[in-house]
Amino acid sequence: MKKGKGITILCIVLACILGLGYYASIILSSTGRGENQNITLGLDLAGGVSITYQIVDEGATAEQISDTVYKLQRRVDDYSTEAQVAREGSDRITVAIPGVTDANDILEDLGTPGSLEFQDPDGNVVLTGDDVANATARYVTQDGRNQAIVELTFTDDAAETFSDLTANNIGKNIPIVYDGEIISNPTVNQKISGGTASIEGMESFEAAETLASQIRIGSLSLELEELTSQVVGASLGQEAISTALTAAAIGLALIIIFLIAFYWIAGVATSLGLLVYTTSVVAVIYLFEVTLTLPGIAGIIICIGMAVDANVVINARIKEELALGKSTGAAIKTGYQKALSAIIDGNVTTLIAAAVLAVKGSGTVKGFAYTLAIGIVLSMVTALIVTRYSMYAIHAIGFKDEKYYGAAKERKVVDFISKRYVFFIISVVLIAAGFVGEGIHAAGGKGAFNYSLEFVGGTSTTVDLGKNYELAEIDSEIVPLINDALDTAEVQVQKIADTTQVIFKTRNLDLPERETFAKVFEDNYSIKSDAISYQNVSETISKEMTSDAIWAVVIAVILMLIYIWFRFSDLRFATSAVIALVHDILVVITCYALVRISVGSTFIAVMLTILGYSINDTIVTFDRIRENLRSKARVTESELKEIANRSITQTLSRSINTSVTTFVMVLLLYVLGVASIREFALPLMVGVISGTYSSICIATELWFEMKIHQKSSGEKSKSTKKKMA
């Protein structure tokens, strides 16, 4: 590459960073509603109401469900232009209304059906929506032209009443009124008998369909039962956005400093790619209209740490090529070539985890899955294109000396394989401690795990008390007030560390009881409703959450097993990688059991993120083993041991560096994040450490054990055949 071209490329990259950075700042700067909002915020950030209904009626038709969805949508549109009502599965309807403050009033209103009335010219109600059996839009031919009409069919009981209404009002209008608004005002031309009628003069077929639907849903045709509901105070979401953005900014700055200090010019190129990646993620989320949730923000931040991985693999390869005596230009080219397979395999396996999350997750977990997937794809693109050409450009403008890139120093091969049984014992003891802890907690009546409502059902209320109360104070002062107001003796209290927020877990509370609960804090502590958030989960949903969590992990593990088997053409690689993954899952479960972290909706996200991260580390090492084995037609056990140890040693700095950058980002989330993020970040930090440990001390050692066992079995088989001959 010529110097002029290098300068041009760098100018383009810098322009992209500035442009995308400015664009991202505009997107993230607004958290308003409606036209002022530049990015769609989830309920956990914007505040508002979320409710899931179960359709009670068996055999509900698609038309009935669609009409019910339409009616609810009409009602919630009055509260927020961002409100959404959607069918979920075959028998559920979800309602999401962000940015509202009178949440309890909305929940009460949603349970009240709208009214449809047929009035006489004097305004007297003659018929209601319940009297309409059906209403459909269709075309009829009039005067040689197709005209859209609405055809009405009344119930048998209402047919005669409608006949009398039309007979007494020929030439007059009969207003059709929905929730106090006239939606149609047809003129009666003649007495209408037989229980059918038509409304003519429609502007279009679409207008006829709308009117027909409005008439059909004059009252809810389906009985709905509340499964889950959530009321989130807007003030809690604002705090979450602020702290998450701060964590992202600090983490990004620390990683850039680390990269430049460790990799020099390669670190500068990596930093440029990282800045393009970070700003691109925000832009893509906005352009694809991905709803930004709190776990989604966490996903972006985590991906910043993980995005470094591909670049670290590449930079390590470049250093190795320089150590072999190649020129800097040749080393850069070869480094990218040799790193490609490990980068692709590592990112594909992490994408598998994200895909399973998107399918099996729900609510905010889906938001995390989408941002994780976007982050993975963009990190790979920026590493292989932006960072690559930035490095070529920097090299072209004059930074060609080896000292700017740093040749890899010959490392003494560490004998990890000989210590494999020590590593195995450490892991077994640690995991066993988790099972013992679960047993102790279960025997003490606390339950093996600290399950959140998503897994056991009930109502969880988060209250920002405005000051830091001791747990004893809460139990002695606040809990009795709640018990008296709700007539219950079962209130569990959980303080959120380093915050003024407290979680109160109770039985399922209906709407009046939630209002009573809020009044306790308003009357006694002057706490407003926007500082209180609710989550109501039925037993049905909790069982589904448990099942989804188990199946998500199982499906992800199986898919990863198949992919690694296919890519490495060796079941031993795949099996040892999967066992290492199971190891990491059990270690994190141990953390949940011993530390009593709440096992909630983010549990699935934590597990699958760890799976994706851990397998990434392992694949890099396995890729190096595969490469080192290519030069050997046959290997002895001692040679196999040397190759395994050398491969681990060669990838050791990469594993550590990647873990450090990811851990820093997650640590900042834990230190600066709000309560719900901390419950996500703490086990994830444990998972990062465990994933690094398993990729270095467990996975390769297991593969070696399987390999020599297979060789030993093969030799015994050959010996037996010789003796028989």
N, C-alpha and C positions, 0 to 999 in steps of 0.2 A: 504494500500500500504506500502511495506517495504521500508526502507531507501535506500537500494541499487538500487531498481527499480526507486525510486524518483530521485536519482542522475543521473541515466541513461537517464531518460526522459528529465531532464533539460539539459543535455549535447547534446541530440538530438535536442532539441528546439534551443539552442544556436548555434549549428552547422548549422541548417536550416537558422537562421537569418544571420549568417556570409556568408554562401554560396549564399543564395538568394540576400543578400545585395551586394555582390561582382558582382554577375550576373547582377543585376539591374543597378549597377554603370557603367558596361561595356555597357549595352544597352543604357542608357541615355547619356553616354559620347560622343557619336558620333552623329553628325548632318550632316555628309557628304553625298555624293551621291554614287550610285552604290554599289560596293563591300564593301566600307568602312562604309556603313550605317547599323546599327544594328536594327533599328526600322523604320517602314514606317511613314513618316511625311506627314500630310496633307498640302495643298497649303498654308493655313494660317500660317504655321510654316516654311515650306521649301521655300516659295516664288514660283512664277510661274504663269501659266495661267490655267483658268478654263472657259469653254464655253459650253453652252447648245444650240443645234440647234433644231428647229421645222421643221419636214418634211412637206413641202408645198404641195407636190403631194398627191391628194386623191387616196385612193385605192392602196397605195404602197405595193408591195408583200414582204413577209419575205425574199426572196432571194435578192431583190433589197436593202433592208435595211441592210442585212448581208454584201453584197458586199460593200456598202458605208462605213459601220463600218470598214471593212477590209482595204479599201483604206486609210481612215483617220488614222488608226493605223500604216500603213506602213509609212505614211508621218511623224507622230509624233515620231516614233521610232528614227528618225534621231536627234531629239532634246534631248531626255532623255530615258534611259532604263526603267525609272519608269513611263513613260507616259502610259495612259490608255484611250481607247475609248470604250464606252459601249452603248448599246441600253437602253433607259429608257422609260418604258411604251410602247405604241403601235406606237407612232409617234414622238419620240424624240431621239436624240443622244447626249451624253455628252462626252466631251474631257477634260482630266486633265493632265497637263504637269508640274510636280514639278521641282524646282531647276533650272529654266532657267532665264536668265537676259534680253535677247532680246525679251521680251514678245510681244511688238507691232508688230515686224517683223513676229513673229509666227502667230499672229492673221491674219495678211495680207496674209501670205502664205497659211494658212488653207482655205482661201476663194478662192484659185486658184487651179482648178482641175489638177491632174497629166495628162501627155500625153502618149498615147499608139500609136505606129507607126508600120506599116508594110513597110519595106524598100526594095528596089531592091538591088542587089549586089554592086551597085555603091554608096549606101547610100542615094539615093533619096527617099523621103516619097511618097508612093503610096496610102496607106490607113491609117485610124486612128481608134481609139477605137470606135468612133461613127458609123463606118461602120460594126461593129460586132453586129449582132442581139442576139447571144447567144454563150456560150462556156461551154461545160459540160465534165466531166470526166466519162469514163465508161470502162468496160472490153470488149475485143473482143478475139475470139479464133483464134490463129495463130500457125500453125505447131503443133496442138494438145495441145497448152498451152494458158492459159489466159494471155493476155497482156493489160496493161493499156494504154489508148490513150486519147487525147483531141479532141473532135469533135467540129468543128467551123461551125456556121451558119452565113452567111453574109446577109446584107440587100439586097433588090431587086436591088437597085441602085448600090451597090458595087459588086454584083455577077459577072457582066461582066468584071469589072475592075480587079477583082481577077483572073478571067479566063485568061485574057490577060497577067497578071503578071506571072502566072505559065507557060503559053505557051512559053513565051520568055526567061524563065530561067530554063529549064529542066536540071537537074544535078547540079544546083547551089543552094546556100543557100539564104533564105529570112529571114533576121533578124527581130525578133519581139522585139521592144525596148520600155521600160517603163521608163519615166523620165531620158532618156539618157543611160539607162542600158539595155544590151541585156539579156532578160529573156528566150529566146528560139531562136534557129538558125536552123530550119528544112531544109532539102534538098528536092527540088522539084523532084519527080520521073516521073511525067507526067502532062499534061494539066488537070486542074481541073475545071469542069463546074458544073452548077446547084446550085451554091451558098453554097455548103457544102464542108468541107475539114476535114482531121484528121491529128493530129501530133502524130507520133509513136515514139517508142524507149524510153518511159518514164521509169524512174528507179523504180517507185512504183506508186500505185494508189494515195497515199498521194501527191506525186510530181505532178501527173496529176491534182488533185483537186486544188492545189495551183496555177498552171499555168492557169487553166481554170478560176479561180477566178480573177487572175491578168488581164487576157484578158477582162473578163466581165466588169471590173471596169476601163477600160482605160480612161473613163471620168465619172464623177459622173452622175449616172442615175436618181438621185433624187435632186430636188431643196431644199436647206436648208436655213432657215431663223434664224438669231441669236436671241435667246430669252434672255439669260443672258450671261454675260461674266465678268470675274474677273481677274485682274492683281495685284498680291501681291508682293511687294518688299521683298527680302530675309532678309534685315536688320531688318525689322519690326518683322519678325518671330523669329529671333535670340534673340531679346530683350524679346519677349514674353516667350520663353523657359527659359531664365535666371531668369526672375522675378518670374515665376510660380514655378520653382524648389526652389528658395529661400523662397517663401511663404510656400511651402510644408514642407521644413526643419524646419523653425522656428515654424510653427504651430504644427508639430509633437512633437518637443521638449517641447513646452508649455503644450500640452495635457498630455504628459508622466509625467511631473512635477506635474500637477494638479491631475492626477490619483493616483500617489504614495502618495501625501500629503493628499488626501481625503480618500483613501481606504487602505492605508498601503500595507500589503502583497497581498491582492486582487488587488490592484493597480499595483503592480509589475507583477503579473501574467497577468493582462490585458495589460500591456505595452509590455510584451513579445509577446502576441498574436497580438497586434497592429503592431509591427515591422514585424512579419511574414506576416501579412495581406498586409502591404504597399509594401513590396518587392515582394510578390506573385502577386499583381495586375500588376506590371510592367512586370513580367515574363510571365503572362498569355496573356497580350496584345501583347507581342512580339510573343509568340508561336502560337497564333490564328490569327496572321497577321492582327490585328485590326489597321487601320490607325489612328495615333495619331493626333488629332486636338487640337486647343486651347480650345474650350469648353470641349473636352475630358480630357485635363489636369485639367481643372476646376472640372470636374466630379470626377476625382481621389482624388483631394484635399478635395472636399466636402465629399466624402465617408470616408475619414480619420476621419472627425468629426462625421459622422453618424455611423461609425463602433463602436464607443464607446458606442452607445446606448444599444446594446444587453448586453454588459458587465456591464453597469450601472444598468440595470434591474436586472441582476443576482446578482451583488454585494449588491444591496439594499435588495434583498430577503434573502441573506445570513445573513446580519445584523439583519433582522427581526427574523430569526430562532434562532440566537444566543440570542436575547432578550427574547425568549420563554424558554431559559434555556437548549437548545440542545448543544451537544459537537460540536467543530469546524468541525470535519469530517462529522457528521450528518447534520450540518447546510449547508455545501457546497453541499452535495448530494441533500438535499431537496430544496435548493435554485435554483439549476439548473432545477429540476423537475417542480417546480412551475412557473418558468420564461419561460419555453419552449413554451407554447401556445401563450403568448404575443409576443415573438420573431418571431415565425413563421408567425403569422397573420400580424404583423407590416411589416415584410420584403416582404411578398407576395403582400400586397397592394402597396408597393413602387415599386416592380417588375412590377405590372400592369402599373404604370405610365411610367416606362422605356420601356415596350413593346409597348405602344401606341406611345411613342416618336420615336421608331425605325421604326414603320409602317408609321406614319403620318409626321414625320420630314423629312428633306432633308439636304444634304450637311454635314456641320459640326455638325448640330444637331443630326444626326445619330451617329456620333462619340461620342458625349456626352451620348447618350442613351446606346451605347454598353459598355462604360466604367462604367456608372452608374450601369448597370445590373451586370457586372463582379464584381464590388465593393460590391454590395449587397450580392451576393451569397458567395463571399469569406469572407466577414465580419461575416456572419452567421456561416460558416464552422470553421473559426479560433476561434470564440467565444465559440462554442459548443465543439470543439475538442482541439485546441492548448491551449487556455486559461484555459479550464477545467482541462486538465491533468497537465498543469504547476502548477495550484493551488494545485492539489492533491500531486504533487511532492514536492512542497515547504512545504506543510503540513507534508509530510512523513519524510523529512530530519530534522525536529525538531521544525518547527514554528507552534506549536499546541495551544499556549496560545491564549485565546480569545482577549487579548489586541492587538494582531497583526492584527485582522480583524475588531474589533470594533462592539459591539452590538448596535443595533438601539435604540435610546432614545425614550421614549414615547412622542409623539408629541401631543400637544393640538390640537384637531380637530378644523379646521377653518370653520366657517359657510359661505361657498361660496353660497349655495343655496338661502339663505335669501336675498342676494344681487343680484340675477339673473336679476332683472328688471333694476337695475343700469347698469350692464354689457351690457344688450341688448340696452339700450339707448345710451351708449357710442359708441357701434358699429354702430348703426344707424346714429348717428351724424357724425361719421368719414366717413362712406361711402357716406352719403349725401353731405359732403364737397367735395368729389371727383366728384360727379355729377355736383355740382355747378361750380367747377373749370373747368370741361370740357365745360360747357355751356359758361362760361366767355371767355375761349380761342377760342371757336368756333365763338362766337359773334364778337370777335376781329379780326377775319380773320386768326388766326394762326392754326385753326383746333383743334378739341377736344383733339387729341393726337399728339405727335411729331413722326409721322410715318416715318420709314426709307424707303429706296427704295424698300425693299422686299414687302412692302404693297402699295406703290403708283407708283412705276416705276420711271425710270430715271437713271442718272449716279452719283455715289458717288465716289469722289476722296479724298483719305487720303494722305496728304503731311506732311512729317517731315521737318519743316522749319529750324530746327537747333538752333533756339532761340525762346524765349517766346515773341511773339507779342501780343499787346493788341488788343482786338476786333475792336476798333476804327481804329487802324493802318491798320488792314487787310482790313476793309471796304473802307478806303480812299486810300490805296496804291496798294493792290494786286487785289482786286475785279475789279477795272476799267481796269486793264491790261487783266484780263480774259474776261471781257465783250467785249473789243475791239478785242481781238484775235478770239473769238467765235461768235461775232456779236449777243450777247444775253444780256438781261437786267435782267435776273432772275438767280441769283447765291445766294444760301443760305449758310451761314457760321456757322460752329459749332466748337468752341474750345474744345479741350479735356483737362480737368482740370489736372494741375500739370504735363503737358507734353508740348513738342514743336510741337505736332501734331495738324493739323487743317483739318476738313472735309469740302469739297466744294460739295454742291448738286446742280446739274444742270439738264436740260432736257437730254434725251437720246443723248449721243454723239457717232458718228460713229468713226471708227478707225482713219481717218485723223484728226478729231477734237480732239481726245484724244492725238495724237502726237503733235498737236498745243498747247494743254493745257500744256503738259509736257515741251515744248520748252519755254513757258513763264517763268517757274521757273528755267530752265537751263540757259537761257540767262540773267535773271535779278537777280537771287539769287544763281546761281552755284549749284543747287540741282540736283543730279544725279537721274536716273530713278529708282534705287533700293530703293530709299526713297519715292517712289510714288506708291500707290496701287489704282486700279480702281475696281469698281463694277457696271456693267450695268444690269438693270433689266427691262424687258418689262412689259407692262400693264397686259398681259395675266398671267404672273408669279405672279404678285402682287395680282391679284384676287384669284389665287389658294392658295397663302400663307394665305390670310385672311380666306378663307374657311377652310383650314387645321387647323389653330389655333383654330377656334371655334369647329370644329368637334373633335379635339384631346381632348380638355377639356371635352366635352360632353360625349364622349366614355369612357374616364377614370373614370369620376364620376359615370356613369351607372354601369360599371364593378365593381367598388369599392362598390357601393350600394348592388349589387347582392352578392358579396363575404361576406360582413359583415353580411348581412341578413342570408346567409347560415350558417356562422360560429357561430353566436350568437342566431340564431333561434328566432329573435325578430326584427320586422321591425322598432320598435322605436329606437333601437340602430343604425341601418343603416341610418334611416332618419335623426336623429340628427347629426350623423357624416357627412353626405353629406351636410346638411345645414351649419355646421361649415366649411366645405371645401369651399362652395360657399362664405361664409363670408371672408375667407382668400383670395380668388381670387379677390373679390371686393376691399378689403383693398389694395392689391398690385396694382390693376388697378388705385386706387386712387393715389397711389405713382407715377405711370407712368404719370398720368394726371397733378398732382400738381408740380412735380419736373421736368417734361418735359423730362423724360428719353426716349431715342429713342426706338420706338417699331419696332423691326426687327426680324430676324430669330431666335434669342435666346429667344424671347418672349414666344414661345411655350415651350422651355426647362425650362424656369423659372417657368411657371405656373404648369407644370406637376411635376417638382421637389418639389414645394411647396405642391402640392396635396399629393405626396408620403410621404413627411416629416410630414406634419400636421396630416394625418390619422394615422401615426405611433404613435405619441404622444397620440392621442385620444383612440386608441385601447388599449394601456397599461392601461389607466384609466378604460375603459369599461371592460377589462379583470378582473381588481380588483373588480369592482362592481358585475360582474357575480359570482366571487368567494365568495364574502361576502353575496350574496343573497342565495347561495346554502344551507346555514344553517338555512334559514327561509322558512317555508312552505307558510305562509301568512304574509304579512307585512302591518302595518298601514301607513298612510301618514307620521307621525312623524318618524317612524322607517325607512321608505324609505329615508327620508331626512337625517337622521343620517348616513345611509349606504352610500349615495351619498357623503356627506361631508367627511366621514372617508376615502373613496376610493380616493378622490382627494388629501386629506392630505397625505395619505400613498404613493402616487406616485409623490408628489409635488417635492421632492428633485431630483428624477430621471428626471422629466421633465425639471427642471431648469438646472441640470448638463449637460444633453444632449444638451440642447439649447446653453449653454455656449460654449461647445467644438465645435459645428457646427458653431456658430456665429464667434468664433475666427478664424477658418479657412477661412470663407467667408470674414471676415474683412481684413485679411491679403491679400487675393486675390484683394480686392478693393484698399488697400493701396499700394501694391507692383505691382499689375498687370498692363497690358497695357490697352489702351482705350476700346477695345472690351470686355475685361474681366470685366472692371468696370461697363459697361452697363449691364452685367450679374449679377455681385455681389451685386450691390446696391439694386435692387428690391428683390433679394434673402435674403438679410439681413432683409428687412422689412417683408418678408414672414416667416422667422424663428421666429421673434418676434410675428407676428400675429398668427402663428401656435401654439406657446406656449400659448398665451393668449386664443385662442379659445378652446384649449384642456382643459384648467383649468377653464375658466370662461363662456364658451358658450355651448360646446357639452353636458356635463353632465347635465347642467342646463336645456337645451332643452329636454333631455331625461326625466328628472324628471317632467318637465311640461307636457309632453305627457303622462307619466305614471299616474300622479294624475288626469289628465283630463279623461283618460280611466277608472280609478277607479271610479271617480265621475259619469261618464256616466253609468257605470255598476250598481252603487248603485241606481241611478234614475230609471233605467230600472226595477230593482227588486222591488222597491217601487211601481211603476205603476202596475206591475203584481199582487202584493198583494192587492191593492185597487180594481182592476178589479175582483179578485177572491171573 
